[in-house]
Amino acid sequence: MILFEHIIFLPLLIFIVPLIYVSHFWRRRGGRILISYKIYRDKPYFRGSLWWNFLAFCAYIILWISLVLMILALANPGIIQKHQIFLKDTSAIIILLDVSPSMAAKDSGQHDSRFEIAKGAIHRFLAHHESNAIGLITFGREAAVRIPLTRDYQFFQQRLDHVWLLEHGDGTNIGMALGLAALQLQRSGAQHKSIILITDGANNIGEFNPEDAIILLQSLGIQAFTVGVGTQEKLRISIWDKKREELLTGFVDDAYDEELMRAIALETGGYFFKSESAGAFDAMFSAIEQQHTQEGLSRTSVTTTSSRYLLLQIALGCVLFWLFMRYLILREVF
């Protein structure tokens, strides 16, 4: 954003057009007599040639530009930049994304897989955030921190694009994912700590069961939002295993454990959502976003950078260029 400190000088720009008309187009301004003469080692120079008239025209354009820049410099334009400074951590959110093979299924009426729909919703969720620190844990048979808590959402989205199915094996280890998320949030200084669990399967592996994870979340004051993805219909899946470099095909007909998902959410103060489409995902993320909206925890710093001296330098350069063109190149007499 550009702001002029002394706008009283801006009306002077109106007089530029009349001055150009009087100097170059008014019939009573006077005229030129085209003559031929020799200078500098008897080389002929004709004032009426097209090339020299073009150079003269360019020189005058540069002169008028310099005058405009001088007027703008008098108005002292400044570029205003706003910076949002966070006074302290507001909220920390860790997203748990299921990357088991069943997430490759495409539910009825959907062109994308459950995994692609979930990733797309996460991308849109990040686009509406400014202050929350967000991290990502992916899980299957095992769980791993793919993105630590960060406010660099561009970095987050770049890393999210490199998440792939089956990277943690075949299985759904919800308990381990919840426990790992709790340990990550325990180190955060945020006032509000939350987990968003996205899965289409039931917990079927792991020594750390979800019930123990619920107790851990309660003790740390961590709120959990759970998202059940997909339906119970039998669907064919096709997925490329990057580790084995082979195409895997099969069928999936199991579904998430709704009772467990509700328990995780309700016992930690969160909510349970059913997301069978991209629109349902967006509505769910919108509701979670409202839960984490905090006011008064950040301030806006405004800085103004004056462009006056830059414009004056450019204007001076234009004047020098004009003098160079008129009296050294075109060889006019003072």
Stockholm file with secondary structure:
# STOCKHOLM 1.0

chainA/1-334         MILFEHIIFLPLLIFIVPLIYVSHFWRRRGGRILISYKIYRDKPYFRGSLWWNFLAFCAYIILWISLVLMILALANPGIIQKHQIFLKDTSAIIILLDVSPSMAAKDSGQHDSRFEIAKGAIHRFLAHHESNAIGLITFGREAAVRIPLTRDYQFFQQRLDHVWLLEHGDGTNIGMALGLAALQLQRSGAQHKSIILITDGANNIGEFNPEDAIILLQSLGIQAFTVGVGTQEKLRISIWDKKREELLTGFVDDAYDEELMRAIALETGGYFFKSESAGAFDAMFSAIEQQHTQEGLSRTSVTTTSSRYLLLQIALGCVLFWLFMRYLILREVF
#=GR chainA/1-334 SS CEEESCGGGGGGGGGHHHHHHHHHTCGGGCCCCCCEEEETTTEEEETTCHHHHHHHHHHHHHHHHHHHHHHHHHHCEEEEEEEEEESSCCEEEEEEEECSGGGGCCCTTCSSCHHHHHHHHHHHHHHTCSSCEEEEEEESSSEEEEEEEESCHHHHHHHHTTCCTTTTCSSCCHHHHHHHHHHHHHTCCCSEEEEEEEESSCCCSCSSCHHHHHHHHHHHTCEEEEEEESCSSCEEEEEEETTTTEEEEEEECCCCCHHHHHHHHHTTTCCEEEECSHHHHHHHHHHHHHHTCCCSSEEEEEEEEECHHHHHHHHHHHHHHHHHIIIIISCCCC
#=GC SS_cons         CEEESCGGGGGGGGGHHHHHHHHHTCGGGCCCCCCEEEETTTEEEETTCHHHHHHHHHHHHHHHHHHHHHHHHHHCEEEEEEEEEESSCCEEEEEEEECSGGGGCCCTTCSSCHHHHHHHHHHHHHHTCSSCEEEEEEESSSEEEEEEEESCHHHHHHHHTTCCTTTTCSSCCHHHHHHHHHHHHHTCCCSEEEEEEEESSCCCSCSSCHHHHHHHHHHHTCEEEEEEESCSSCEEEEEEETTTTEEEEEEECCCCCHHHHHHHHHTTTCCEEEECSHHHHHHHHHHHHHHTCCCSSEEEEEEEEECHHHHHHHHHHHHHHHHHIIIIISCCCC
//
